[in-house]
Amino acid sequence: MVRERDKDFISLFGAVLRLRNILTAFDGFHGEILSVRDFQDYQSVYIDLYGASERQACRQEKINDDIIFEIELIRQVERSISTTSSCLWPNTTNPTANKSILVSITKAVNSSIQLRSKKELIEHFIETVNASTNVDEDWRKFVREQKETDLDAIIGEEKLKKEETRKFLNNSFRDGTLKTTGTDIDKILPPASRFGGGNRAAKKQSVIARLMQFFEKYFGLV
């Protein structure tokens, strides 16, 4: 269950988000309710609590009806921010020269619903950055190569039909959503006889979970 102090924080930060949403309608407002880093820190905690609430709901545990998350307001802010490399990396030829840059990137990732699913990808890229890195170009190359590696792993481990799976995901990225209902998802699955026991429904859900994670990780980057 959500603790009382967490409920107070959810209510207070939700009020901040609503106030910020109102103030953005005025030309003279530039988002100075909180400093950028403080806002990111608070938003990160807020999203953590939202995630915990969602997991609690999935376990069919009792949820406090009076808890309201203003997640749509967070998404409205994020819609105006690109999730491409220009959003992630500062304009510098040597990103490792200042440790605060990496701190800023981490805070930006943790405070973003969209970027959280890409956290592992971003952190792995940061590990490769050095003084000779062409950040924009190398980031795009890194994403392309990692996407292929991850997709090949899923296809191989789940024994999916290669061409059908690639077509299915390409259409998903094009349409902006991964369709988990209908016949398209069934077309990429291996024959039921390979499932070992014939539990096709469980296999299908396992595949959907992996493809959804893959889609969220690379959506907006490819």
C-alpha positions as CSV (number, residue, x, y, z in Angstrom):
1,M,0.0,0.0,0.0
2,V,1.1,3.6,-0.6
3,R,2.2,5.2,2.6
4,E,0.6,8.4,3.8
5,R,3.7,10.5,3.3
6,D,3.9,9.2,-0.3
7,K,0.3,10.1,-0.8
8,D,1.1,13.7,0.4
9,F,4.0,13.9,-2.0
10,I,1.9,12.6,-4.9
11,S,-0.8,15.2,-4.2
12,L,1.7,18.0,-3.8
13,F,3.8,17.3,-6.9
14,G,0.6,16.7,-8.9
15,A,-0.5,20.2,-7.9
16,V,2.9,21.5,-9.1
17,L,2.4,19.8,-12.4
18,R,-1.0,21.3,-12.8
19,L,0.2,24.7,-11.9
20,R,3.1,24.4,-14.3
21,N,0.7,23.3,-17.1
22,I,-1.4,26.5,-16.5
23,L,1.6,28.8,-16.4
24,T,3.1,27.5,-19.6
25,A,0.2,29.3,-21.4
26,F,1.9,32.6,-20.5
27,D,4.8,33.9,-22.7
28,G,6.7,35.2,-19.7
29,F,6.9,31.8,-18.0
30,H,10.0,29.7,-18.5
31,G,9.4,26.9,-16.1
32,E,11.0,28.4,-13.0
33,I,8.7,26.8,-10.3
34,L,11.7,24.6,-9.4
35,S,15.3,24.4,-10.6
36,V,15.7,22.0,-13.5
37,R,17.6,19.4,-11.3
38,D,15.1,19.7,-8.4
39,F,12.2,19.2,-10.8
40,Q,13.9,16.2,-12.4
41,D,14.6,14.7,-8.9
42,Y,11.0,15.1,-7.8
43,Q,9.6,13.9,-11.1
44,S,11.9,10.8,-10.8
45,V,10.4,9.9,-7.4
46,Y,6.9,10.6,-8.7
47,I,7.4,8.2,-11.6
48,D,8.8,5.6,-9.2
49,L,5.7,5.8,-7.1
50,Y,3.5,5.6,-10.2
51,G,5.3,2.5,-11.3
52,A,4.9,0.9,-7.8
53,S,1.2,1.7,-8.0
54,E,0.8,0.1,-11.4
55,R,2.6,-3.0,-10.2
56,Q,0.3,-3.1,-7.2
57,A,-2.7,-2.9,-9.5
58,C,-1.4,-5.8,-11.6
59,R,-1.2,-7.9,-8.5
60,Q,-4.9,-7.0,-7.9
61,E,-4.2,-5.5,-4.6
62,K,-6.4,-2.8,-3.1
63,I,-5.5,0.7,-4.5
64,N,-6.4,3.9,-2.8
65,D,-9.1,5.5,-5.0
66,D,-8.1,9.0,-3.9
67,I,-4.6,8.7,-5.4
68,I,-4.4,10.5,-8.7
69,F,-1.3,10.6,-10.8
70,E,-0.9,13.5,-13.3
71,I,1.1,11.3,-15.7
72,E,-0.6,12.8,-18.8
73,L,0.8,16.2,-17.8
74,I,4.3,14.7,-17.7
75,R,3.7,13.2,-21.1
76,Q,2.6,16.6,-22.4
77,V,5.9,18.1,-21.4
78,E,7.8,15.2,-23.0
79,R,5.9,15.5,-26.3
80,S,7.7,18.8,-26.9
81,I,11.1,17.2,-26.2
82,S,12.8,14.9,-28.8
83,T,14.1,11.6,-27.6
84,T,16.9,11.7,-30.2
85,S,20.6,12.4,-29.4
86,S,20.1,16.2,-29.4
87,C,18.0,15.8,-26.3
88,L,20.5,13.5,-24.6
89,W,23.9,14.9,-25.3
90,P,25.2,18.4,-24.7
91,N,26.9,20.4,-27.4
92,T,30.5,19.5,-26.7
93,T,33.2,17.6,-28.5
94,N,34.3,15.9,-25.3
95,P,31.4,14.8,-23.1
96,T,33.7,13.1,-20.6
97,A,35.5,16.4,-19.8
98,N,32.9,17.3,-17.2
99,K,31.4,14.7,-14.8
100,S,28.3,16.9,-14.3
101,I,27.3,16.2,-17.9
102,L,26.9,12.5,-17.0
103,V,24.9,13.4,-13.9
104,S,22.6,15.6,-16.0
105,I,22.0,12.8,-18.5
106,T,21.2,10.3,-15.7
107,K,18.8,12.8,-14.1
108,A,17.1,13.5,-17.4
109,V,16.6,9.8,-18.0
110,N,15.3,9.0,-14.6
111,S,12.8,11.8,-14.7
112,S,11.4,10.8,-18.1
113,I,8.7,8.2,-18.7
114,Q,9.9,7.9,-22.3
115,L,13.6,7.7,-21.6
116,R,13.5,5.3,-18.7
117,S,12.9,2.4,-21.1
118,K,16.1,3.4,-22.9
119,K,18.2,3.8,-19.7
120,E,20.3,0.6,-20.2
121,L,20.9,1.6,-23.9
122,I,22.0,5.1,-22.9
123,E,24.3,3.9,-20.1
124,H,26.0,1.4,-22.3
125,F,26.7,4.2,-24.9
126,I,28.1,6.5,-22.2
127,E,30.6,3.7,-21.4
128,T,32.0,4.0,-24.9
129,V,32.3,7.8,-25.1
130,N,35.8,9.2,-25.2
131,A,37.5,12.4,-26.5
132,S,37.4,11.2,-30.1
133,T,33.7,10.3,-30.1
134,N,31.4,12.0,-32.6
135,V,28.5,11.9,-30.3
136,D,25.6,12.3,-32.7
137,E,26.9,10.0,-35.4
138,D,28.3,7.4,-33.0
139,W,25.0,7.4,-31.0
140,R,23.0,6.7,-34.1
141,K,25.4,3.9,-35.2
142,F,25.3,2.4,-31.7
143,V,21.5,2.3,-31.6
144,R,21.3,0.7,-35.0
145,E,23.8,-2.0,-34.1
146,Q,22.4,-2.7,-30.7
147,K,18.9,-2.9,-32.1
148,E,20.0,-5.6,-34.6
149,T,21.8,-7.5,-31.8
150,D,18.8,-7.4,-29.5
151,L,16.3,-8.4,-32.2
152,D,18.5,-11.3,-33.4
153,A,18.6,-12.5,-29.8
154,I,14.8,-12.4,-29.4
155,I,14.2,-14.1,-32.7
156,G,16.7,-16.8,-32.0
157,E,15.8,-17.5,-28.4
158,E,12.0,-17.4,-29.0
159,K,12.4,-19.3,-32.4
160,L,10.3,-16.7,-34.1
161,K,9.9,-16.4,-37.9
162,K,12.6,-14.0,-38.9
163,E,11.1,-12.1,-41.8
164,E,7.6,-11.9,-40.4
165,T,9.0,-10.6,-37.0
166,R,11.0,-7.9,-38.7
167,K,8.0,-6.8,-40.8
168,F,5.8,-6.8,-37.7
169,L,8.2,-4.6,-35.7
170,N,8.9,-2.3,-38.7
171,N,5.1,-1.7,-39.0
172,S,4.9,-1.2,-35.2
173,F,7.6,1.5,-35.3
174,R,5.9,3.1,-38.3
175,D,2.4,3.1,-36.6
176,G,3.8,4.1,-33.1
177,T,2.2,1.1,-31.4
178,L,2.8,-2.6,-30.9
179,K,-0.4,-4.4,-31.6
180,T,-0.7,-7.4,-29.3
181,T,-4.2,-8.5,-30.5
182,G,-5.3,-9.8,-33.8
183,T,-3.6,-12.3,-36.1
184,D,-0.4,-10.4,-36.8
185,I,1.3,-11.5,-33.6
186,D,0.3,-15.1,-34.2
187,K,2.0,-15.1,-37.7
188,I,5.4,-14.6,-36.2
189,L,5.2,-17.4,-33.6
190,P,6.8,-20.9,-34.3
191,P,4.6,-23.9,-34.8
192,A,2.7,-24.9,-31.6
193,S,4.5,-28.3,-31.6
194,R,7.7,-26.6,-30.6
195,F,6.3,-25.1,-27.4
196,G,6.9,-28.2,-25.3
197,G,3.5,-29.1,-23.8
198,G,1.5,-27.0,-26.2
199,N,1.0,-24.1,-23.9
200,R,0.7,-21.6,-26.8
201,A,-1.1,-18.9,-24.7
202,A,1.8,-18.7,-22.3
203,K,4.4,-18.7,-25.1
204,K,2.5,-15.9,-26.8
205,Q,2.4,-13.8,-23.7
206,S,6.1,-14.4,-23.1
207,V,6.9,-13.2,-26.7
208,I,4.6,-10.2,-26.4
209,A,6.4,-9.1,-23.2
210,R,9.8,-9.3,-24.9
211,L,8.7,-7.5,-28.0
212,M,7.0,-4.8,-25.9
213,Q,10.2,-4.2,-24.0
214,F,12.2,-4.1,-27.3
215,F,9.7,-1.7,-28.8
216,E,9.7,0.7,-25.8
217,K,13.5,0.6,-25.8
218,Y,13.9,1.7,-29.4
219,F,10.8,3.6,-30.2
220,G,11.7,7.2,-31.0
221,L,15.3,6.3,-31.8
222,V,14.9,4.4,-35.0
